[in-house]
Amino acid sequence: MLFSFRNLRILLLLGLLLFVALYTHHQAFDSTSWFEPLDVVIFPINADGNADTAAYIQRLKDADFAAIDRFIQQQSKRYEVFIAPPTRTRLGTQIDTPPPAVPAIDASLLERLTWSLQLRYWAWKNTPDEDSNQHRVRIFVLYQQGREGAALAHSLGLQKGLLGVVHAYAIDKQTQKNNLVIAHELLHTVGASDKYGADGMPLFPTGYARPDKQPLHPQSRCEIMAGRLAVSASEAQMPASLRHCVIGPQSAAEIGWVLEE
C-alpha cells in the first residue's frame, strides 16, 4: 500500500509539529513585542503531599508575587521600556496533577520533543480557560518542604509554549528566593538565556551585574539569568531576593528590550 498506517502516523505527527512550530513562532513574537502587559499566572502544586505544604499553598495570595512585577518594571525603565506594567503576575488555581517528568540529560532528541509536546498537552488539559496564550505565561510551581542536604530538582522555563516549571520550598522565609527563581524562569519563557557555566558560576562578563567593577569581586548585585552573584572568582551565592538582582544588557536584548548590536 502507498499509505501504510505507519506512514499515516508519521504524516499526522509532522502536521502536528508544523502547526505547533507556526503557533509557537507567533506566540514568541507576540510575547516579546512589549506593546501590552504580559500576564503571568502562578499555578501551585503540592509536590510532596505534606500537610505543611498544603497550608503554605492555602496562605498564598497575589501580593506574595508582587516583587516579581516590581523587579521587571524597575529593570524595564533602565532600558526605556515604558509599558506599565510590563508584567501582571497573579495566583492561579491549585493543580492536583504533577507535570510529566523531565527527561534524563542523555535523552534523545525525539524523547525531548515528545516530552515538550506532553508538557504542553498537560498544561492545556490542567489549565483550560478562554484566555489567549499569546500573552500569558503559565508558571507551575511545585512546592515542597525539601530535605536537609538535598537540593531541589532543576527548574526550567520554555519559550515554546510560554511555560515554566519551578521547584520551590513551601517555607515562608523562602518566599522571596522562590520569587527570584520564578522570575528567572519567566525570563526564559520570553527568550533570555542562562548566564552561568557548568560549574554554576556566573559567566564573565554577561553573568556579572557590574563587569567593570574594580576590584571585580565581590559583586554586590546579581545578573538574574546567572542566578547567583560572584563573591570571588571561585565562589558565588544566591541573593536573598530580587532587590539584589538586575537584568543585564545581553538578557535585555534577548527579551526584546533593546536592539542587539
Secondary structure in CASP SS format (residue, H / E / C, confidence):
PFRMAT SS
TARGET T0000
AUTHOR 0000-0000-0000
METHOD secondary structure of the structure
MODEL  1
M C 1.00
L C 1.00
F C 1.00
S C 1.00
F H 1.00
R H 1.00
N H 1.00
L H 1.00
R H 1.00
I H 1.00
L H 1.00
L H 1.00
L H 1.00
L H 1.00
G H 1.00
L H 1.00
L H 1.00
L H 1.00
F H 1.00
V H 1.00
A H 1.00
L H 1.00
Y H 1.00
T H 1.00
H H 1.00
H H 1.00
Q H 1.00
A H 1.00
F H 1.00
D H 1.00
S H 1.00
T C 1.00
S C 1.00
W C 1.00
F C 1.00
E C 1.00
P C 1.00
L E 1.00
D E 1.00
V E 1.00
V E 1.00
I E 1.00
F E 1.00
P E 1.00
I E 1.00
N E 1.00
A C 1.00
D C 1.00
G C 1.00
N C 1.00
A H 1.00
D H 1.00
T H 1.00
A H 1.00
A H 1.00
Y H 1.00
I H 1.00
Q H 1.00
R H 1.00
L C 1.00
K C 1.00
D H 1.00
A H 1.00
D H 1.00
F H 1.00
A H 1.00
A H 1.00
I H 1.00
D H 1.00
R H 1.00
F H 1.00
I H 1.00
Q H 1.00
Q H 1.00
Q H 1.00
S H 1.00
K H 1.00
R H 1.00
Y C 1.00
E C 1.00
V C 1.00
F C 1.00
I C 1.00
A C 1.00
P C 1.00
P C 1.00
T E 1.00
R E 1.00
T E 1.00
R E 1.00
L E 1.00
G C 1.00
T C 1.00
Q C 1.00
I E 1.00
D C 1.00
T C 1.00
P C 1.00
P C 1.00
P C 1.00
A C 1.00
V C 1.00
P C 1.00
A C 1.00
I C 1.00
D C 1.00
A C 1.00
S C 1.00
L H 1.00
L H 1.00
E H 1.00
R H 1.00
L H 1.00
T H 1.00
W H 1.00
S H 1.00
L H 1.00
Q H 1.00
L H 1.00
R H 1.00
Y H 1.00
W H 1.00
A H 1.00
W H 1.00
K H 1.00
N H 1.00
T C 1.00
P C 1.00
D C 1.00
E C 1.00
D C 1.00
S C 1.00
N C 1.00
Q C 1.00
H C 1.00
R E 1.00
V E 1.00
R E 1.00
I E 1.00
F E 1.00
V E 1.00
L E 1.00
Y E 1.00
Q E 1.00
Q C 1.00
G C 1.00
R C 1.00
E C 1.00
G C 1.00
A C 1.00
A C 1.00
L C 1.00
A C 1.00
H C 1.00
S C 1.00
L E 1.00
G E 1.00
L E 1.00
Q C 1.00
K C 1.00
G C 1.00
L C 1.00
L E 1.00
G E 1.00
V E 1.00
V E 1.00
H E 1.00
A E 1.00
Y E 1.00
A C 1.00
I C 1.00
D H 1.00
K H 1.00
Q H 1.00
T H 1.00
Q H 1.00
K H 1.00
N H 1.00
N H 1.00
L H 1.00
V H 1.00
I H 1.00
A H 1.00
H H 1.00
E H 1.00
L H 1.00
L H 1.00
H H 1.00
T H 1.00
V C 1.00
G C 1.00
A C 1.00
S C 1.00
D C 1.00
K C 1.00
Y E 1.00
G C 1.00
A C 1.00
D C 1.00
G C 1.00
M C 1.00
P E 1.00
L C 1.00
F C 1.00
P C 1.00
T C 1.00
G C 1.00
Y E 1.00
A C 1.00
R C 1.00
P C 1.00
D C 1.00
K C 1.00
Q C 1.00
P C 1.00
L C 1.00
H C 1.00
P C 1.00
Q C 1.00
S C 1.00
R C 1.00
C E 1.00
E E 1.00
I C 1.00
M C 1.00
A C 1.00
G C 1.00
R C 1.00
L E 1.00
A E 1.00
V C 1.00
S C 1.00
A C 1.00
S C 1.00
E C 1.00
A E 1.00
Q E 1.00
M C 1.00
P C 1.00
A C 1.00
S C 1.00
L H 1.00
R H 1.00
H H 1.00
C E 1.00
V E 1.00
I C 1.00
G C 1.00
P H 1.00
Q H 1.00
S H 1.00
A H 1.00
A H 1.00
E H 1.00
I C 1.00
G C 1.00
W C 1.00
V C 1.00
L C 1.00
E C 1.00
E C 1.00
END
